[in-house]
Amino acid sequence: MQIENPPTERNTPKPEGERRGLVIVNTGDGKGKSTAAFGLALRAFGRQHVHGKQVRIFQFMKVPSARFGEHRMFEQLGIPIEGLGDGFSWKSKDLDHSAQLARDGWQKARAAILDGEHFLIVLDEITYPLIYGWLPLEDVVQTLRERPKDVHVCLTGRRCPPELIELADTVTEMTLIKHAFKAGVPAQRGIED
């Protein structure tokens, strides 16, 4: 590691543009996509008294009865989090049913994006129903373009379609460098629920 001197002056210009709702994408093969979105939801919820609008999380691959750590905490805080799917696709007994759940879930998420009552909507793991062909990409893109100007939307999942990356204001790609699972260590409760 090379030691650096801390900056003593700002080295980036201060943005002069208008404040508006952003489209944020967390994608890539590394861990942290949903975790970053949940952190963003907590930050936004903490400012709720300032903007007076709601934060809501939709999870496209989790079952409605999911009780992972994030569900327990968000419920205690009063942040709505809703599972819209039926779990991992390889565990599904009926992929047509899984696809229908994604379409029904998208209608709920779409309504929340467009209703103007939300400051931030998280669409967790939405890339999977998109790349499986369960959701029409054009409808998602159009909804993001037509949302009220102060609504922020964060989308997560691997292999985000290029059309969404192009539309997004901020895109972060999580890069897998090393993962305990590849060394034979199973998922840890509370870390990788």
Backbone as CSV, one residue per row, in Angstrom:
resi,resn,N_x,N_y,N_z,CA_x,CA_y,CA_z,C_x,C_y,C_z
1,MET,0.834,-1.175,0.000,0.000,0.000,0.000,0.882,1.244,0.000
2,GLN,0.470,2.190,-0.797,1.196,3.451,-0.864,0.445,4.498,-0.035
3,ILE,1.145,5.186,0.824,0.553,6.235,1.659,0.363,7.497,0.819
4,GLU,-0.795,8.143,0.991,-1.106,9.372,0.261,-1.365,10.499,1.238
5,ASN,-1.138,11.709,0.795,-1.524,12.880,1.575,-3.009,13.133,1.349
6,PRO,-3.758,13.443,2.397,-5.178,13.747,2.198,-5.336,15.052,1.437
7,PRO,-6.378,15.161,0.615,-6.580,16.407,-0.123,-6.883,17.558,0.837
8,THR,-6.394,18.707,0.516,-6.643,19.890,1.336,-7.579,20.868,0.634
9,GLU,-7.899,20.589,-0.634,-8.843,21.404,-1.391,-9.758,20.472,-2.168
10,ARG,-10.974,20.945,-2.425,-11.914,20.167,-3.243,-11.358,20.079,-4.654
11,ASN,-11.310,18.845,-5.199,-10.745,18.688,-6.537,-11.796,18.358,-7.595
12,THR,-13.070,18.470,-7.222,-14.142,18.275,-8.194,-15.043,19.514,-8.167
13,PRO,-15.559,19.923,-9.317,-16.430,21.102,-9.332,-17.763,20.798,-8.639
14,LYS,-18.321,21.798,-8.004,-19.625,21.652,-7.361,-20.697,21.644,-8.448
15,PRO,-21.584,20.619,-8.458,-22.632,20.568,-9.485,-23.563,21.779,-9.398
16,GLU,-23.940,22.277,-10.540,-24.802,23.459,-10.610,-26.202,23.115,-11.093
17,GLY,-26.470,21.830,-11.412,-27.747,21.428,-11.992,-28.893,21.399,-11.000
18,GLU,-30.064,21.060,-11.516,-31.298,20.989,-10.742,-31.354,19.679,-9.948
19,ARG,-31.863,19.753,-8.726,-32.099,18.530,-7.961,-33.327,17.848,-8.533
20,ARG,-33.223,16.531,-8.714,-34.340,15.769,-9.285,-34.188,14.308,-8.894
21,GLY,-35.233,13.542,-9.128,-35.178,12.112,-8.855,-34.173,11.433,-9.762
22,LEU,-33.468,10.461,-9.201,-32.442,9.728,-9.935,-32.857,8.286,-10.179
23,VAL,-32.343,7.716,-11.246,-32.409,6.275,-11.469,-31.014,5.743,-11.143
24,ILE,-30.971,4.821,-10.183,-29.710,4.271,-9.688,-29.719,2.772,-9.943
25,VAL,-28.637,2.246,-10.503,-28.524,0.814,-10.788,-27.323,0.250,-10.027
26,ASN,-27.562,-0.830,-9.289,-26.498,-1.619,-8.661,-26.498,-2.979,-9.344
27,THR,-25.443,-3.270,-10.098,-25.389,-4.504,-10.870,-24.020,-5.151,-10.710
28,GLY,-23.779,-6.241,-11.416,-22.491,-6.922,-11.377,-22.562,-8.246,-10.642
29,ASP,-21.462,-9.001,-10.706,-21.407,-10.341,-10.113,-20.963,-10.345,-8.649
30,GLY,-20.550,-9.201,-8.135,-20.094,-9.139,-6.748,-21.243,-8.957,-5.774
31,LYS,-20.946,-9.197,-4.499,-21.934,-9.000,-3.445,-22.124,-7.519,-3.166
32,GLY,-23.282,-7.181,-2.628,-23.510,-5.837,-2.149,-24.547,-5.030,-2.901
33,LYS,-25.156,-5.578,-3.935,-26.119,-4.824,-4.728,-27.354,-4.470,-3.899
34,SER,-27.967,-5.480,-3.319,-29.149,-5.237,-2.477,-28.757,-4.510,-1.208
35,THR,-27.634,-4.882,-0.617,-27.192,-4.244,0.620,-27.030,-2.741,0.422
36,ALA,-26.443,-2.332,-0.699,-26.289,-0.907,-0.987,-27.655,-0.240,-1.160
37,ALA,-28.577,-0.922,-1.827,-29.925,-0.366,-2.017,-30.643,-0.222,-0.678
38,PHE,-30.445,-1.196,0.219,-31.088,-1.116,1.539,-30.489,0.018,2.359
39,GLY,-29.192,0.230,2.234,-28.567,1.372,2.903,-29.134,2.690,2.391
40,LEU,-29.341,2.756,1.083,-29.941,3.940,0.484,-31.360,4.150,1.014
41,ALA,-32.116,3.059,1.144,-33.482,3.144,1.682,-33.465,3.667,3.117
42,LEU,-32.522,3.199,3.910,-32.411,3.689,5.291,-32.067,5.172,5.320
43,ARG,-31.138,5.581,4.479,-30.766,6.998,4.408,-31.979,7.847,4.019
44,ALA,-32.705,7.416,2.995,-33.873,8.167,2.532,-34.953,8.202,3.610
45,PHE,-35.166,7.095,4.277,-36.169,7.024,5.335,-35.800,7.962,6.485
46,GLY,-34.530,8.071,6.773,-34.064,8.969,7.815,-34.327,10.430,7.507
47,ARG,-34.505,10.744,6.235,-34.799,12.118,5.810,-36.288,12.307,5.511
48,GLN,-37.093,11.313,5.826,-38.508,11.347,5.469,-39.207,12.584,6.030
49,HIS,-38.812,13.019,7.213,-39.445,14.210,7.793,-39.161,15.452,6.954
50,VAL,-38.081,15.435,6.180,-37.730,16.588,5.349,-38.556,16.582,4.062
51,HIS,-38.623,15.426,3.395,-39.314,15.385,2.103,-40.761,14.925,2.212
52,GLY,-41.163,14.350,3.351,-42.557,14.016,3.591,-43.132,12.929,2.700
53,LYS,-42.281,12.185,2.012,-42.767,11.111,1.135,-42.203,9.784,1.587
54,GLN,-42.788,8.719,1.107,-42.481,7.370,1.575,-41.299,6.732,0.860
55,VAL,-40.769,5.698,1.512,-39.761,4.809,0.944,-40.413,3.439,0.881
56,ARG,-40.206,2.721,-0.217,-40.809,1.393,-0.364,-39.853,0.482,-1.117
57,ILE,-39.839,-0.792,-0.707,-38.949,-1.785,-1.312,-39.775,-2.927,-1.869
58,PHE,-39.533,-3.258,-3.136,-40.140,-4.417,-3.778,-39.022,-5.402,-4.098
59,GLN,-39.187,-6.663,-3.692,-38.190,-7.696,-3.964,-38.796,-8.703,-4.944
60,PHE,-38.266,-8.695,-6.162,-38.873,-9.476,-7.230,-38.647,-10.981,-7.128
61,MET,-37.646,-11.426,-6.399,-37.384,-12.863,-6.322,-37.713,-13.459,-4.950
62,LYS,-37.979,-12.638,-3.957,-38.291,-13.142,-2.621,-39.780,-13.462,-2.525
63,VAL,-40.110,-14.447,-1.695,-41.509,-14.802,-1.474,-42.145,-13.778,-0.534
64,PRO,-43.459,-13.593,-0.624,-44.121,-12.620,0.255,-43.950,-12.934,1.750
65,SER,-43.750,-14.191,2.085,-43.614,-14.574,3.499,-42.157,-14.533,3.986
66,ALA,-41.238,-14.031,3.179,-39.818,-13.998,3.551,-39.632,-13.251,4.872
67,ARG,-38.751,-13.779,5.718,-38.488,-13.165,7.026,-36.993,-13.067,7.262
68,PHE,-36.261,-12.577,6.265,-34.832,-12.376,6.408,-34.588,-11.177,7.332
69,GLY,-33.351,-10.962,7.692,-33.012,-9.881,8.606,-33.510,-8.528,8.152
70,GLU,-33.382,-8.253,6.840,-33.834,-6.950,6.351,-35.335,-6.777,6.524
71,HIS,-36.100,-7.856,6.355,-37.554,-7.758,6.520,-37.910,-7.408,7.961
72,ARG,-37.268,-8.074,8.893,-37.548,-7.834,10.312,-37.248,-6.380,10.695
73,MET,-36.112,-5.874,10.248,-35.725,-4.508,10.619,-36.569,-3.457,9.898
74,PHE,-36.793,-3.645,8.608,-37.595,-2.665,7.880,-39.018,-2.614,8.442
75,GLU,-39.565,-3.777,8.812,-40.905,-3.793,9.405,-40.909,-3.043,10.732
76,GLN,-39.870,-3.215,11.549,-39.791,-2.487,12.825,-39.714,-0.987,12.606
77,LEU,-39.015,-0.579,11.559,-38.860,0.843,11.265,-40.084,1.446,10.562
78,GLY,-40.897,0.593,9.963,-42.056,1.078,9.227,-41.787,1.330,7.756
79,ILE,-40.765,0.674,7.210,-40.478,0.771,5.779,-41.096,-0.434,5.093
80,PRO,-42.086,-0.216,4.227,-42.708,-1.358,3.554,-41.705,-2.103,2.665
81,ILE,-41.628,-3.414,2.845,-40.797,-4.287,2.005,-41.676,-5.469,1.614
82,GLU,-41.753,-5.731,0.327,-42.696,-6.730,-0.159,-42.019,-7.704,-1.116
83,GLY,-42.098,-8.985,-0.785,-41.655,-10.032,-1.687,-42.707,-10.255,-2.753
84,LEU,-42.284,-10.295,-3.999,-43.218,-10.408,-5.119,-43.100,-11.742,-5.855
85,GLY,-42.098,-12.551,-5.516,-41.822,-13.752,-6.294,-42.070,-15.036,-5.537
86,ASP,-41.429,-16.099,-6.035,-41.536,-17.389,-5.352,-40.167,-18.025,-5.147
87,GLY,-39.143,-17.191,-5.022,-37.811,-17.685,-4.692,-36.953,-17.934,-5.916
88,PHE,-35.850,-18.645,-5.683,-34.913,-18.958,-6.762,-35.617,-19.709,-7.883
89,SER,-35.330,-19.342,-9.125,-36.000,-19.959,-10.271,-35.763,-21.463,-10.318
90,TRP,-34.596,-21.933,-9.889,-34.314,-23.362,-9.949,-35.101,-24.155,-8.906
91,LYS,-35.722,-23.455,-7.970,-36.572,-24.130,-6.983,-38.050,-24.051,-7.368
92,SER,-38.368,-23.283,-8.399,-39.755,-23.087,-8.794,-40.340,-24.383,-9.344
93,LYS,-41.567,-24.646,-8.958,-42.285,-25.813,-9.486,-43.038,-25.466,-10.777
94,ASP,-43.177,-24.160,-11.053,-43.932,-23.712,-12.215,-43.401,-22.346,-12.656
95,LEU,-42.556,-22.331,-13.669,-41.955,-21.075,-14.124,-42.981,-20.123,-14.736
96,ASP,-44.069,-20.653,-15.289,-45.121,-19.772,-15.795,-45.748,-19.001,-14.632
97,HIS,-45.929,-19.685,-13.507,-46.455,-19.027,-12.294,-45.455,-17.976,-11.795
98,SER,-44.173,-18.302,-11.813,-43.136,-17.345,-11.401,-43.192,-16.096,-12.263
99,ALA,-43.354,-16.303,-13.571,-43.436,-15.176,-14.502,-44.669,-14.319,-14.218
100,GLN,-45.780,-14.968,-13.915,-47.005,-14.219,-13.609,-46.852,-13.419,-12.320
101,LEU,-46.195,-14.007,-11.326,-45.927,-13.271,-10.083,-45.096,-12.019,-10.370
102,ALA,-44.098,-12.147,-11.235,-43.264,-10.993,-11.589,-44.096,-9.919,-12.286
103,ARG,-44.974,-10.325,-13.198,-45.820,-9.343,-13.900,-46.780,-8.651,-12.931
104,ASP,-47.391,-9.441,-12.035,-48.296,-8.853,-11.041,-47.531,-7.911,-10.110
105,GLY,-46.333,-8.334,-9.693,-45.505,-7.503,-8.830,-45.094,-6.214,-9.519
106,TRP,-44.770,-6.306,-10.806,-44.385,-5.112,-11.541,-45.531,-4.097,-11.564
107,GLN,-46.772,-4.557,-11.692,-47.901,-3.626,-11.697,-47.985,-2.865,-10.372
108,LYS,-47.709,-3.544,-9.255,-47.681,-2.866,-7.945,-46.540,-1.846,-7.892
109,ALA,-45.362,-2.271,-8.329,-44.195,-1.384,-8.293,-44.404,-0.202,-9.223
110,ARG,-44.924,-0.456,-10.401,-45.169,0.606,-11.382,-46.115,1.653,-10.811
111,ALA,-47.195,1.196,-10.168,-48.160,2.128,-9.569,-47.489,2.983,-8.497
112,ALA,-46.631,2.374,-7.696,-45.931,3.126,-6.642,-44.960,4.151,-7.234
113,ILE,-44.300,3.785,-8.322,-43.364,4.715,-8.972,-44.115,5.933,-9.509
114,LEU,-45.282,5.705,-10.064,-46.020,6.774,-10.739,-46.952,7.567,-9.836
115,ASP,-47.224,7.078,-8.611,-48.246,7.727,-7.779,-47.815,9.048,-7.153
116,GLY,-46.523,9.363,-7.176,-46.062,10.630,-6.632,-46.003,10.684,-5.121
117,GLU,-46.290,9.580,-4.440,-46.288,9.548,-2.976,-44.971,9.051,-2.397
118,HIS,-44.041,8.650,-3.256,-42.798,8.035,-2.790,-41.584,8.882,-3.156
119,PHE,-40.657,8.934,-2.228,-39.375,9.588,-2.460,-38.408,8.606,-3.120
120,LEU,-38.416,7.350,-2.628,-37.531,6.314,-3.156,-38.274,4.995,-3.261
121,ILE,-38.130,4.359,-4.413,-38.628,3.003,-4.638,-37.412,2.142,-4.955
122,VAL,-37.252,1.024,-4.249,-36.196,0.062,-4.545,-36.833,-1.117,-5.268
123,LEU,-36.287,-1.454,-6.439,-36.725,-2.607,-7.231,-35.618,-3.656,-7.128
124,ASP,-35.625,-4.382,-6.027,-34.562,-5.334,-5.733,-34.691,-6.579,-6.610
125,GLU,-33.611,-6.943,-7.249,-33.516,-8.133,-8.104,-34.465,-8.086,-9.300
126,ILE,-34.767,-6.885,-9.781,-35.663,-6.760,-10.940,-34.995,-7.229,-12.229
127,THR,-33.676,-7.247,-12.272,-33.025,-7.642,-13.526,-33.330,-9.087,-13.896
128,TYR,-33.567,-9.947,-12.909,-33.815,-11.364,-13.219,-35.108,-11.564,-14.006
129,PRO,-36.268,-11.060,-13.543,-37.459,-11.228,-14.384,-37.344,-10.528,-15.736
130,LEU,-36.504,-9.497,-15.812,-36.297,-8.860,-17.115,-35.504,-9.774,-18.047
131,ILE,-34.382,-10.306,-17.569,-33.552,-11.119,-18.466,-34.157,-12.492,-18.726
132,TYR,-35.098,-12.938,-17.872,-35.804,-14.201,-18.136,-36.962,-13.987,-19.112
133,GLY,-37.231,-12.726,-19.470,-38.328,-12.437,-20.389,-39.688,-12.407,-19.714
134,TRP,-39.718,-12.364,-18.394,-40.985,-12.353,-17.656,-41.622,-10.973,-17.620
135,LEU,-40.803,-9.935,-17.726,-41.301,-8.553,-17.728,-40.895,-7.876,-19.024
136,PRO,-41.763,-7.011,-19.558,-41.399,-6.267,-20.764,-40.458,-5.108,-20.423
137,LEU,-39.247,-5.166,-20.923,-38.257,-4.127,-20.670,-38.767,-2.753,-21.079
138,GLU,-39.481,-2.686,-22.205,-39.965,-1.402,-22.707,-40.874,-0.716,-21.690
139,ASP,-41.707,-1.492,-20.988,-42.617,-0.919,-19.996,-41.842,-0.373,-18.801
140,VAL,-40.801,-1.092,-18.377,-39.983,-0.623,-17.261,-39.270,0.673,-17.644
141,VAL,-38.678,0.700,-18.830,-37.976,1.904,-19.296,-38.949,3.072,-19.397
142,GLN,-40.108,2.855,-19.989,-41.100,3.926,-20.160,-41.572,4.447,-18.798
143,THR,-41.809,3.540,-17.855,-42.254,3.954,-16.514,-41.194,4.813,-15.836
144,LEU,-39.938,4.417,-15.952,-38.866,5.207,-15.347,-38.776,6.593,-15.986
145,ARG,-39.008,6.662,-17.279,-38.970,7.961,-17.975,-40.151,8.853,-17.590
146,GLU,-41.309,8.230,-17.322,-42.538,8.985,-17.058,-42.780,9.256,-15.572
147,ARG,-41.918,8.757,-14.692,-42.151,8.930,-13.254,-42.132,10.417,-12.891
148,PRO,-42.793,10.779,-11.794,-42.710,12.172,-11.340,-41.258,12.580,-11.141
149,LYS,-40.948,13.834,-11.393,-39.549,14.273,-11.453,-38.788,14.177,-10.145
150,ASP,-39.468,14.045,-9.006,-38.765,13.969,-7.729,-38.693,12.548,-7.166
151,VAL,-39.078,11.547,-7.950,-39.060,10.151,-7.484,-37.730,9.495,-7.863
152,HIS,-37.056,8.966,-6.851,-35.818,8.208,-7.051,-36.181,6.726,-7.157
153,VAL,-35.495,6.003,-8.053,-35.711,4.559,-8.198,-34.346,3.882,-8.239
154,CYS,-34.185,2.857,-7.401,-32.944,2.071,-7.373,-33.261,0.653,-7.819
155,LEU,-32.556,0.180,-8.846,-32.749,-1.160,-9.390,-31.514,-1.995,-9.077
156,THR,-31.731,-3.277,-8.704,-30.603,-4.142,-8.422,-30.712,-5.447,-9.208
157,GLY,-29.571,-6.112,-9.338,-29.509,-7.435,-9.944,-28.380,-7.544,-10.954
158,ARG,-27.974,-8.767,-11.197,-26.897,-9.044,-12.157,-27.368,-8.816,-13.591
159,ARG,-26.411,-8.598,-14.465,-26.647,-8.505,-15.912,-27.752,-7.498,-16.262
160,CYS,-27.659,-6.325,-15.700,-28.654,-5.289,-15.975,-28.688,-5.005,-17.477
161,PRO,-29.883,-4.966,-18.060,-29.979,-4.680,-19.494,-29.348,-3.333,-19.847
162,PRO,-28.663,-3.277,-20.986,-27.986,-2.039,-21.403,-28.928,-0.841,-21.503
163,GLU,-30.185,-1.094,-21.847,-31.151,0.008,-21.966,-31.356,0.708,-20.618
164,LEU,-31.331,-0.061,-19.529,-31.481,0.528,-18.198,-30.198,1.235,-17.766
165,ILE,-29.076,0.666,-18.135,-27.798,1.315,-17.812,-27.707,2.658,-18.536
166,GLU,-28.146,2.692,-19.777,-28.130,3.939,-20.550,-29.046,4.986,-19.924
167,LEU,-30.213,4.576,-19.455,-31.192,5.486,-18.869,-30.766,5.991,-17.485
168,ALA,-30.055,5.169,-16.741,-29.724,5.474,-15.344,-28.832,6.703,-15.212
169,ASP,-28.974,7.364,-14.069,-28.112,8.493,-13.734,-26.828,8.020,-13.066
170,THR,-26.941,6.979,-12.248,-25.797,6.435,-11.519,-25.822,4.922,-11.662
171,VAL,-24.706,4.341,-12.074,-24.584,2.888,-12.219,-23.329,2.446,-11.489
172,THR,-23.504,1.470,-10.604,-22.365,0.879,-9.909,-22.337,-0.599,-10.231
173,GLU,-21.163,-1.072,-10.651,-20.998,-2.494,-10.923,-20.169,-3.104,-9.795
174,MET,-20.786,-4.033,-9.063,-20.082,-4.738,-7.998,-19.252,-5.840,-8.657
175,THR,-17.967,-5.828,-8.426,-17.062,-6.791,-9.045,-16.683,-7.870,-8.041
176,LEU,-16.865,-9.113,-8.440,-16.477,-10.235,-7.587,-14.967,-10.418,-7.658
177,ILE,-14.324,-10.273,-6.539,-12.886,-10.511,-6.449,-12.632,-11.825,-5.722
178,LYS,-13.383,-12.053,-4.653,-13.215,-13.256,-3.843,-14.525,-13.483,-3.101
179,HIS,-14.931,-14.748,-2.964,-16.172,-15.053,-2.255,-15.980,-16.324,-1.437
180,ALA,-16.413,-16.277,-0.195,-16.264,-17.421,0.710,-16.949,-18.675,0.173
181,PHE,-18.053,-18.527,-0.552,-18.791,-19.665,-1.099,-17.900,-20.522,-1.993
182,LYS,-17.035,-19.856,-2.776,-16.132,-20.596,-3.676,-15.089,-21.394,-2.911
183,ALA,-14.861,-21.050,-1.646,-13.932,-21.802,-0.790,-14.677,-22.866,0.017
184,GLY,-15.961,-23.059,-0.292,-16.739,-24.086,0.379,-17.440,-23.628,1.645
185,VAL,-17.426,-22.339,1.929,-18.084,-21.815,3.126,-19.536,-21.505,2.771
186,PRO,-20.507,-22.104,3.486,-21.916,-21.842,3.164,-22.327,-20.420,3.533
187,ALA,-23.474,-19.995,3.004,-24.014,-18.670,3.308,-24.194,-18.526,4.815
188,GLN,-23.878,-17.357,5.322,-23.942,-17.077,6.757,-25.218,-16.301,7.073
189,ARG,-26.028,-16.813,8.013,-27.239,-16.105,8.417,-26.874,-14.737,8.963
190,GLY,-27.627,-13.748,8.519,-27.363,-12.380,8.956,-26.367,-11.657,8.067
191,ILE,-25.670,-12.385,7.208,-24.719,-11.784,6.265,-25.196,-12.000,4.836
192,GLU,-25.634,-13.203,4.528,-26.063,-13.537,3.162,-27.417,-14.248,3.179
193,ASP,-28.359,-13.729,3.946,-29.669,-14.391,4.077,-30.240,-14.733,2.739
